[in-house]
Amino acid sequence: MSRGFLTLKLCLSSIQGPHYGTVEIPTTGKGITMDSTGIPERNATFTRFGGIDTLIADYRWWSVQIRPQQATLGAMILLAHGPALAFGDLPDGAHNELARITRDIETAVRRFGNQKINYLMLMMVDPHVHFHVVPRYAASAVFDDITFDDPGWPGLPNLVCAPTALDAAARVCATLRETWPAPAAETQKP
């Protein structure tokens, strides 16, 4: 693959026999650079929130990462792949895939006993399209001997609040990875 193009080798058959050739297809469109599998490339915001170390689940257009600072038990980042800086700039496929991902998120965190879930799209410090996914709790939640508070309940979540256990996010991440609903085959990254 040359930069910005996917090179395909073709064999076409006709009455005169096979014809071989190559075609280069641009892998950029609407500002989205694709990798060799047709998947949008990761952006700096993915790395900012811990990269592969915090990855819970990967989809074609989105990644779900544990939020390193656990504002509440199970707080996550839902991050669009590619360079989009505005929600409306995402391709239709990214918008369509959100239905499946939000179902998976809500199924996964239900195990923690949350009462609500907030999806906050702020993009003020980290500019790429992403949501802070914040499960909400009317009372303190205890997981793996760690107490998680939700001091903003029932109002706005306090994104600065986090338990004192240094490995809280890693422990929650490991549990969510193990119990994550299996993504539909058509949305999984190869």
N, C-alpha and C positions, 0 to 999 in steps of 0.2 A: 504494500500500500504506500503510494507516495503521499506526501503531506497534503491533506485535504481531499484525497481521492481514494476510492476503493477500486482496485484493478481486478476485473473478472476475466478469466480465460474462458472462451466460448468454443463450443463445437456445434455447428449447425449441419444437419444433414439435408441433402437435397437429392434430386435424381442424378445429378452429376457427381455425387459423392460428398464426403464430409468437407466442411470449410471451417478452418480454425482462425481464431482472432482474439483480440483482447479489446475490452472497452473499459474506460475509466469513468466512474460515476462519482460526482462530487459528494463528499460526506458532510458538507456544511450546507445549512439552509436555515433561515431565520436566526442566524448567529449561533447555531448549534454545531459543534464539532463532534463527529461520531468516531468511535473506535472501529476496528476491523469487523466487529460483529453487528454494527449498526446501532450500538448503544451510545447514548451521550456520555462524554467524558466527565469525570469528576471535577469538581471545582475547589477553590481554596477554602470554602466554608466547610466542606467535608473534612479537610485536614484540621481546620480550626477547632472542630468539635471532636477531635480525637482520631479521625480516620478509621482505618480498619480495626483498630483496637476497641472502638466503641460501636462498631457495626453490629446491629441485631439482625436485620433482614435487608436484602437487596431486591429491587424490582427493576424493570426495564428503565423507567423514567425517574425513580425515586430510591432513596435509601432511608432506612430507619436506624437511627443511632441512639444509644443511651445518652442522656444529657449528663455530662461530667459532673455538673453541680446539680444534685438531685433536689430541686425545689420542693417536690413532693415525691412520694414513693412511685417509681415507674415513669418519671419525667423523661421525655424523649425529644429528639429532633427529627422531624420529617423533612428531608432535604431533596430538592429537585436536582437532578444531574444537569450538567451543562452550565452555560454562562448567563442564563436569564436573570435579570435584575428586577423584573416586574412579573407578577402573577399572570397577567394577560399575554405576556410574551411566550409562555410555554406552549408547546404544540398540543393539539387536541388529544393525542395519545396520553400525555401526562395528566391532563384533566380527567380523562376517562378512567385512568388507572387509580385515581384517588378513592373511588368508591370501594374497591377491593382492599386497599391499604387501610382505610379508616375502619373497615370491618375487622381486619386483622388486629389493628392496634387495640380496638375496644374489646375484642375477645381476649387478647393477651393480658391486658391490665385488669380485667374483671376479677382475676384470681386474687388481687390485692384488696378487693372490697371497696373500691372508690364509689362515690355517689354521683359524680359528674366527671366530665372531661372537657378541658378547654383547649382549643387550637388557636394559638396566638401567632399571627404573622406580623412580625415587627420589622425585621430587615434594616435596622438603623446602624448597627455596628458591623454585622456580617451581611453584606449586600445581596448575596444570591438568594433565590426564592427558597424559603424554608419556614416551617412552623415550629414553634415550641409547643409540644404536646404535654399538657399538664393535667394528670389525673387529680381530682379534687376530693378531699376527705373532710367530713364534719368533725372528726376527732382524730387524735394521733393514731398513726398506723405503725405496727411493729412488724418488721420482716427480718428474719435471720438475726434476731437479738439487736436490731438497730431500730431506734424510734425515729419516725419521720413525722414532722408536724406540717400543718397547713395553716399558718397564722393569718392568711388572708381570707379564709373561709368565713362567710359566704360571698365576700367581695372579690376584688381582683387578687390573683395569685401573687405571692411575694417570691420573685424569681431569685432573690439573693439568699434566701433561707436554705440551709442544707444541714444534714446531720453531721456530727463531728467525726464519725468513722471515715477514715481516709479511703477505704476501699468500698464504700457504700455503693457507688455507681457500678463498680466492677462486679459486685455480688448480684445486684439487680440485673445487670446485663447478662450474666451467665444464666440466670434463671429464665429470663425472657428468650434468650437464644434457644434454650432447651425445649421450651414450651410454645414457641411461636407457631401459629397456624401455617401450614405449608402453603406457600404462594401457588397460585394457579400456574400451570406450565407456561402459558403464554405471557406471563408477566415476569418470570424469573430471568435474571441475568445469566447468560451462559457461562 
